[in-house]
């Protein structure tokens, strides 16, 4: 098994006719992902790499039965694109753009939660179940099928970890990009139950970073609810206080809140390695 996506996932690419959407659609198709439709308003009737383009998500879902969507659209269009996918009752939505306005994401986050829709990102590489399917822009050649579940706030740190795992013969069940912006659609706590219940995931790797309290909340959840071994890495130990380090959400407050030290302390207390 895997979590979230598998070889039966039917994917819509919103923004498929743009440069990034076109390129990564080709990459996803190459990997075996069932990209069943693209959406770009005003360009319905076209096709991209053999994938039919529709004017709206509602049209695309009605024609194809799609059950997931990935958004290759700029940050300023992300809110409207998410809302369109929510309106069409797409059960899983993956957002890629970085620096989506916080108020936009807060609105989308609460609406998705209220409707029972799973939202991932923004500023996410997507999700991949190695050997089955991928949704997003990750370099799929470094991933390999196996039994370690990975979730990460950072794409680059995830790639580095996965590359090392693959090179020593340790494969992955599913790798999830939580995203590095201030308001993530799904946190570690949201995804941990999926890995805990997946019979093919034997161990979970958390790749966190400074800023926010995702890792502290994950530590509390792990202590009470997770029976599988969990390994964690927190990036940003040398980051100065009060300065955003790359990701919008990667900032240690003046009082030390969000520091790597605080996160590591909480995770160790929960039995995380």
Order of alpha helices (4+ residues) and beta strands (2+ residues): beta-alpha-beta-beta-beta-alpha-beta-alpha-beta-alpha-beta-beta-beta-beta-alpha-beta-alpha-beta-alpha-beta-alpha
